[in-house]
Amino acid sequence: MKQKDYTAFKALDFAKDPDFIGWQLMPDQNNCRFWEDFVLKHPELKPEIDRARAILLSVKFNVSALSLPEQQDQIQQIKQRAVKRKKRLFIYRAGSVAAACLLGIILLFMHSYPRNEKPFDTMENISEVQLLMDGKRVEVPAGANIAYLSNGSVELTKSMHRISLLEGNGKVNRLIVPKGRRTILQLSDGTKIWVNSGSEVTFPSSFATNKRQVSMLGEVYLEVMKDRKRPFIVRCPDFDVRVLGTKFDVQAYEGDRAQRVILAEGSVQIDTSHKGSLKLAPNEMGTVTDHGLVCTAVDASHYTSWKDGYLYLQSEPLSEVLKRLGRHYNVDISCCPRCCDLKCNGKLVLTDSISDVINCIVSTMPITAKKKGNKIEIALTDNKSMK
């Protein structure tokens, strides 16, 4: 192992160093001995080393949360690829990805209605968030949040500052969030809704005295203000969710084979017309498919992390991950059939750049990515770089 002066290194320096990354990703007898001796000689640097390890852990992909056979298979594949290719190149790229994802982490911490038969009529034709109020259309600036106030007005804010105050009008409002955009909507009762890319919410300017009801398609995370006299109902294409006051995520994209409700706090009840009902407790997921209604124990934070700028993945097929990224960044991502079932695990930080995110995946999987305009093609190959 090549000797160098690490005594002035900070956490980010270690996280970008090829030899340090090699120790973390592919430990062997030599690099383990070197770094263990180094920590003993320089205990004052242990906090920086621990932070660097945490950085790499946060961006490590397709390694954790695998079953034992999957772990053994993935480790063997990595070793084989390391022998076939230049190990230094792989490690250098992993370091670059770690730095890019670290930047993403730093930026993250700084800063009664009918069901909609055709809710996405205009979704493909818009690039910014749209708020429709009885025929009046308001384009919401990128990064702005929307709040319906008790006096009937609508406030648009960005970075905690008011940028616009609109006169509320009409009983029915429609919020359209296209692919590549996200927003936060606060309803007149104080309920907050995080609206994900490619989603839509229909809601009133103010609620009735006996119930609160909204309808949606896509994905939303809700923190419902408690009101025992007025239950809160979320209407989706194939089911309703009934709550009093709670925190939960609803995934109901049109065309998805399964639609889900994931409960973080409180309790919710899923009601379907032909598949019965299901009551969820915290850290349970209700899945609605053509075959029925199923309850599964989960870690709810893994399903709600998208609102905070990252994804937790547990043995999720690559094809599903790419579909989620395509919505998030409004990019067309195609995946060759041989890649679709590759398992993805770990924490994936959603930086501002789709190239950084794709490179993070490419750096630890036997795939290549080629970008052509607004399209990305993923293929199974030994050539590992974003073109």
C-alpha positions as CSV (number, residue, x, y, z in Angstrom):
1,M,0.0,0.0,0.0
2,K,1.4,3.4,-1.0
3,Q,2.4,5.6,1.9
4,K,1.0,9.1,2.1
5,D,0.6,11.8,4.7
6,Y,-2.9,11.5,6.2
7,T,-2.2,13.6,9.3
8,A,-3.9,16.7,7.9
9,F,-6.9,14.9,6.4
10,K,-10.5,15.7,7.3
11,A,-13.5,13.5,6.9
12,L,-14.2,14.4,3.3
13,D,-10.6,13.9,2.4
14,F,-10.7,10.4,3.7
15,A,-14.0,9.7,2.0
16,K,-12.4,10.6,-1.4
17,D,-9.1,8.8,-0.8
18,P,-8.8,5.6,-3.0
19,D,-7.0,3.6,-0.4
20,F,-9.4,4.6,2.4
21,I,-12.4,3.6,0.1
22,G,-10.6,0.4,-0.8
23,W,-10.4,-0.5,2.9
24,Q,-14.1,0.2,3.4
25,L,-15.4,-1.5,0.2
26,M,-13.0,-4.3,-0.2
27,P,-11.1,-4.9,3.1
28,D,-8.1,-7.3,3.1
29,Q,-5.3,-8.2,5.5
30,N,-2.9,-5.5,4.2
31,N,-5.2,-2.5,4.3
32,C,-6.9,-3.5,7.5
33,R,-3.5,-3.7,9.2
34,F,-2.4,-0.4,7.8
35,W,-5.5,1.5,8.9
36,E,-5.8,-0.1,12.3
37,D,-2.1,0.8,13.0
38,F,-2.8,4.4,11.7
39,V,-5.7,4.9,14.1
40,L,-3.6,3.7,17.0
41,K,-0.8,6.1,16.1
42,H,-3.2,9.0,15.5
43,P,-6.2,8.7,17.9
44,E,-6.9,12.4,17.4
45,L,-8.0,11.6,13.8
46,K,-10.5,8.9,14.8
47,P,-13.5,11.3,14.8
48,E,-12.7,12.3,11.2
49,I,-12.2,8.7,10.2
50,D,-15.5,7.7,11.8
51,R,-17.3,10.6,10.0
52,A,-15.7,9.5,6.7
53,R,-16.9,5.9,7.3
54,A,-20.4,7.3,7.9
55,I,-20.2,9.2,4.6
56,L,-19.3,6.0,2.7
57,L,-21.9,4.0,4.5
58,S,-24.6,6.5,3.6
59,V,-23.8,6.1,-0.1
60,K,-23.0,2.5,-0.2
61,F,-25.4,0.8,-2.6
62,N,-26.5,-2.7,-3.4
63,V,-24.5,-4.2,-0.5
64,S,-26.5,-4.0,2.7
65,A,-29.8,-5.6,3.7
66,L,-29.3,-8.6,1.5
67,S,-30.0,-12.2,2.5
68,L,-26.9,-14.3,3.2
69,P,-26.9,-16.0,-0.2
70,E,-27.4,-12.6,-1.9
71,Q,-24.5,-11.1,0.1
72,Q,-22.2,-14.0,-0.9
73,D,-23.3,-13.7,-4.6
74,Q,-22.8,-9.9,-4.6
75,I,-19.4,-10.1,-2.9
76,Q,-18.2,-12.8,-5.4
77,Q,-19.4,-10.6,-8.3
78,I,-17.5,-7.6,-6.9
79,K,-14.3,-9.6,-6.5
80,Q,-14.5,-11.0,-10.0
81,R,-15.1,-7.5,-11.5
82,A,-12.2,-6.2,-9.4
83,V,-9.9,-8.8,-10.9
84,K,-11.0,-8.2,-14.5
85,R,-10.9,-4.4,-14.4
86,K,-8.5,-1.8,-13.1
87,K,-9.1,-1.7,-9.4
88,R,-7.9,1.9,-9.1
89,L,-10.4,3.2,-11.6
90,F,-13.3,1.6,-9.8
91,I,-12.1,3.0,-6.4
92,Y,-11.5,6.5,-7.8
93,R,-15.0,6.6,-9.3
94,A,-16.5,5.4,-6.0
95,G,-14.6,8.2,-4.3
96,S,-16.1,10.7,-6.7
97,V,-19.6,9.4,-6.1
98,A,-19.1,9.6,-2.4
99,A,-18.1,13.2,-2.7
100,A,-21.0,14.0,-4.9
101,C,-23.5,12.3,-2.6
102,L,-21.9,14.0,0.4
103,L,-22.6,17.3,-1.3
104,G,-26.2,16.2,-1.7
105,I,-26.4,15.4,2.0
106,I,-25.0,18.8,3.0
107,L,-27.5,20.6,0.7
108,L,-30.3,18.5,2.1
109,F,-29.6,19.7,5.7
110,M,-29.1,23.3,4.7
111,H,-31.8,24.1,3.4
112,S,-67.1,15.1,-1.1
113,Y,-65.4,14.7,-4.4
114,P,-65.7,12.3,-7.4
115,R,-62.7,10.1,-8.1
116,N,-60.7,11.6,-11.0
117,E,-61.3,9.5,-14.1
118,K,-58.6,11.2,-16.2
119,P,-56.5,13.3,-13.7
120,F,-53.4,13.5,-15.9
121,D,-54.9,15.2,-18.9
122,T,-52.4,18.0,-18.7
123,M,-49.6,16.3,-16.7
124,E,-47.4,15.6,-19.7
125,N,-47.9,19.1,-21.1
126,I,-46.6,21.1,-18.1
127,S,-43.2,21.5,-16.5
128,E,-44.0,23.4,-13.3
129,V,-46.5,22.9,-10.5
130,Q,-50.0,24.1,-11.3
131,L,-52.7,25.1,-8.9
132,L,-56.3,25.2,-10.4
133,M,-59.0,27.1,-8.5
134,D,-62.3,27.1,-10.3
135,G,-60.8,27.7,-13.7
136,K,-58.1,30.0,-12.5
137,R,-54.7,28.6,-13.1
138,V,-51.6,29.6,-11.1
139,E,-48.1,28.4,-11.9
140,V,-46.3,27.7,-8.7
141,P,-42.5,28.7,-8.8
142,A,-40.1,25.8,-8.4
143,G,-39.3,25.1,-4.8
144,A,-42.3,27.0,-3.5
145,N,-44.8,25.6,-0.9
146,I,-48.6,26.3,-0.8
147,A,-50.7,27.1,2.3
148,Y,-54.4,27.6,2.5
149,L,-55.1,30.0,5.4
150,S,-58.1,30.1,7.6
151,N,-59.3,33.4,6.1
152,G,-59.6,31.8,2.7
153,S,-56.4,33.2,1.1
154,V,-53.6,31.1,-0.4
155,E,-50.0,31.8,0.5
156,L,-47.0,30.8,-1.6
157,T,-43.7,30.6,0.3
158,K,-40.1,29.8,-0.6
159,S,-37.2,29.5,1.9
160,M,-39.6,30.5,4.7
161,H,-40.4,33.8,2.9
162,R,-43.8,34.8,1.4
163,I,-43.5,35.3,-2.3
164,S,-47.2,35.6,-3.2
165,L,-50.6,35.9,-1.5
166,L,-53.6,34.8,-3.6
167,E,-57.3,35.4,-3.1
168,G,-58.9,32.0,-2.5
169,N,-61.9,31.2,-4.7
170,G,-64.0,28.2,-5.4
171,K,-64.8,25.1,-3.4
172,V,-62.7,22.6,-5.4
173,N,-59.0,23.1,-5.9
174,R,-56.7,20.9,-8.0
175,L,-52.9,20.7,-7.5
176,I,-50.9,19.1,-10.3
177,V,-47.2,18.3,-9.7
178,P,-45.5,17.1,-12.9
179,K,-42.5,14.7,-13.0
180,G,-39.4,16.3,-11.9
181,R,-41.1,18.6,-9.3
182,R,-42.3,18.2,-5.7
183,T,-44.1,20.5,-3.3
184,I,-45.7,20.8,0.1
185,L,-49.4,21.7,0.5
186,Q,-50.9,22.9,3.8
187,L,-54.7,22.6,3.9
188,S,-57.0,24.9,5.7
189,D,-57.2,22.7,8.8
190,G,-53.4,22.6,9.2
191,T,-52.9,19.2,7.6
192,K,-49.6,19.0,5.6
193,I,-49.2,17.0,2.4
194,W,-45.8,16.3,0.8
195,V,-46.7,15.8,-2.9
196,N,-44.3,13.7,-4.9
197,S,-43.4,13.9,-8.7
198,G,-46.1,13.0,-11.1
199,S,-48.9,13.4,-8.6
200,E,-52.2,15.2,-8.2
201,V,-54.4,16.2,-5.2
202,T,-58.0,17.5,-5.3
203,F,-59.2,19.3,-2.2
204,P,-61.6,22.0,-0.9
205,S,-60.6,25.5,0.1
206,S,-62.3,24.8,3.5
207,F,-63.7,21.5,4.9
208,A,-67.3,20.6,5.9
209,T,-68.3,20.5,9.5
210,N,-68.7,16.7,9.6
211,K,-65.7,15.4,7.5
212,R,-62.5,16.2,5.7
213,Q,-62.0,14.7,2.3
214,V,-59.4,14.9,-0.5
215,S,-58.7,12.7,-3.6
216,M,-55.3,11.9,-5.0
217,L,-53.2,10.0,-7.6
218,G,-49.5,9.4,-7.4
219,E,-47.7,9.6,-4.1
220,V,-48.2,11.8,-1.1
221,Y,-47.1,11.8,2.5
222,L,-49.6,13.3,5.0
223,E,-49.4,14.6,8.5
224,V,-53.1,14.9,9.3
225,M,-54.2,17.4,12.0
226,K,-56.2,15.6,14.6
227,D,-59.9,16.3,14.7
228,R,-62.1,13.6,16.2
229,K,-65.3,15.3,15.1
230,R,-64.2,15.3,11.4
231,P,-62.5,12.1,10.1
232,F,-60.1,12.6,7.3
233,I,-60.6,10.6,4.1
234,V,-58.1,10.2,1.3
235,R,-59.8,8.8,-1.9
236,C,-57.6,6.9,-4.3
237,P,-58.7,5.1,-7.6
238,D,-59.1,1.7,-5.9
239,F,-59.5,2.4,-2.2
240,D,-60.1,5.0,0.5
241,V,-58.0,5.7,3.6
242,R,-59.8,6.9,6.7
243,V,-57.9,8.5,9.6
244,L,-58.5,10.9,12.6
245,G,-55.0,12.3,13.0
246,T,-51.8,10.5,11.9
247,K,-48.8,10.3,9.6
248,F,-48.7,8.0,6.6
249,D,-47.7,7.6,3.0
250,V,-49.9,6.7,0.1
251,Q,-48.5,5.3,-3.2
252,A,-51.2,5.2,-5.8
253,Y,-49.7,5.9,-9.2
254,E,-51.8,5.1,-12.2
255,G,-50.6,1.9,-13.9
256,D,-48.7,0.5,-11.0
257,R,-49.5,-3.1,-10.3
258,A,-49.6,-2.6,-6.5
259,Q,-50.8,0.5,-4.5
260,R,-49.7,1.0,-0.9
261,V,-50.4,2.7,2.3
262,I,-47.5,2.9,4.8
263,L,-48.3,4.0,8.4
264,A,-45.7,6.0,10.4
265,E,-47.9,7.1,13.4
266,G,-51.4,6.6,14.7
267,S,-53.8,4.3,12.9
268,V,-55.5,4.2,9.5
269,Q,-58.2,2.0,7.8
270,I,-58.1,1.0,4.2
271,D,-61.5,0.4,2.6
272,T,-62.0,-1.2,-0.8
273,S,-65.2,-1.9,-2.7
274,H,-64.5,-5.6,-3.4
275,K,-61.5,-6.6,-1.3
276,G,-62.6,-5.8,2.2
277,S,-61.0,-3.5,4.7
278,L,-57.7,-3.4,6.6
279,K,-56.7,-1.5,9.7
280,L,-53.0,-0.6,10.0
281,A,-50.8,-0.1,13.1
282,P,-47.5,1.9,13.0
283,N,-44.8,0.4,10.8
284,E,-47.3,-1.6,8.8
285,M,-48.0,-1.4,5.1
286,G,-51.2,-2.3,3.4
287,T,-50.9,-3.3,-0.3
288,V,-53.8,-3.3,-2.7
289,T,-53.5,-5.6,-5.8
290,D,-55.8,-7.4,-8.2
291,H,-55.5,-10.4,-5.8
292,G,-56.5,-8.7,-2.6
293,L,-55.5,-6.6,0.4
294,V,-52.3,-7.6,2.3
295,C,-50.7,-6.3,5.5
296,T,-46.9,-6.4,5.9
297,A,-44.6,-5.3,8.7
298,V,-42.1,-2.7,7.5
299,D,-39.9,0.2,8.6
300,A,-42.1,3.1,7.6
301,S,-39.1,5.5,7.4
302,H,-37.8,3.5,4.5
303,Y,-40.9,4.4,2.5
304,T,-41.2,8.0,3.5
305,S,-37.6,9.1,3.1
306,W,-38.3,10.4,-0.4
307,K,-39.7,13.6,1.1
308,D,-36.4,14.2,2.8
309,G,-34.3,13.7,-0.3
310,Y,-33.1,10.1,-0.3
311,L,-34.3,6.6,-0.9
312,Y,-33.9,3.5,1.3
313,L,-33.8,0.4,-0.9
314,Q,-34.2,-3.2,0.3
315,S,-33.7,-5.9,-2.4
316,E,-35.7,-3.7,-4.8
317,P,-35.4,-4.6,-8.5
318,L,-33.3,-2.2,-10.5
319,S,-36.2,-1.6,-12.9
320,E,-38.4,-0.3,-10.0
321,V,-35.6,2.0,-8.8
322,L,-35.1,3.4,-12.2
323,K,-38.8,4.0,-12.6
324,R,-38.8,6.0,-9.4
325,L,-35.8,8.0,-10.5
326,G,-37.4,8.7,-13.8
327,R,-40.4,10.3,-12.1
328,H,-38.2,12.2,-9.6
329,Y,-36.0,13.8,-12.3
330,N,-38.4,13.7,-15.2
331,V,-36.0,11.6,-17.3
332,D,-36.8,8.7,-19.5
333,I,-34.7,5.7,-18.2
334,S,-34.8,2.4,-20.1
335,C,-33.3,-0.8,-18.7
336,C,-32.3,-3.9,-20.7
337,P,-34.2,-7.1,-19.7
338,R,-31.0,-8.6,-18.3
339,C,-30.6,-5.8,-15.8
340,C,-34.2,-5.5,-14.5
341,D,-34.0,-8.0,-11.7
342,L,-30.6,-6.9,-10.2
343,K,-31.2,-6.2,-6.5
344,C,-30.6,-2.8,-5.1
345,N,-30.0,-2.1,-1.4
346,G,-28.8,0.7,0.7
347,K,-29.4,4.5,1.0
348,L,-29.4,6.5,-2.2
349,V,-29.1,10.3,-1.9
350,L,-31.2,12.2,-4.4
351,T,-28.8,15.0,-5.4
352,D,-29.7,17.7,-7.8
353,S,-27.9,15.8,-10.6
354,I,-29.4,12.6,-12.1
355,S,-25.9,11.8,-13.5
356,D,-24.5,11.7,-9.9
357,V,-27.3,9.4,-8.8
358,I,-26.9,7.1,-11.8
359,N,-23.1,7.0,-11.4
360,C,-23.7,6.0,-7.7
361,I,-25.6,3.0,-8.9
362,V,-23.2,2.2,-11.8
363,S,-20.2,2.3,-9.5
364,T,-21.3,-0.9,-7.6
365,M,-23.3,-2.8,-10.2
366,P,-22.3,-4.6,-13.5
367,I,-24.1,-2.0,-15.6
368,T,-23.3,0.9,-17.8
369,A,-25.3,4.1,-18.4
370,K,-25.5,6.2,-21.6
371,K,-27.2,9.5,-21.7
372,K,-28.8,10.8,-24.9
373,G,-30.6,14.1,-24.3
374,N,-33.4,13.4,-21.8
375,K,-33.0,9.7,-22.1
376,I,-30.7,7.3,-20.2
377,E,-30.1,3.7,-21.3
378,I,-29.0,1.1,-18.8
379,A,-27.3,-2.0,-20.0
380,L,-25.5,-5.0,-18.5
381,T,-21.8,-4.7,-19.3
382,D,-18.4,-4.4,-17.8
383,N,-18.0,-0.8,-19.1
384,K,-18.9,1.3,-16.1
385,S,-19.2,5.0,-16.7
386,M,-21.9,7.5,-17.5
387,K,-21.5,8.7,-21.0
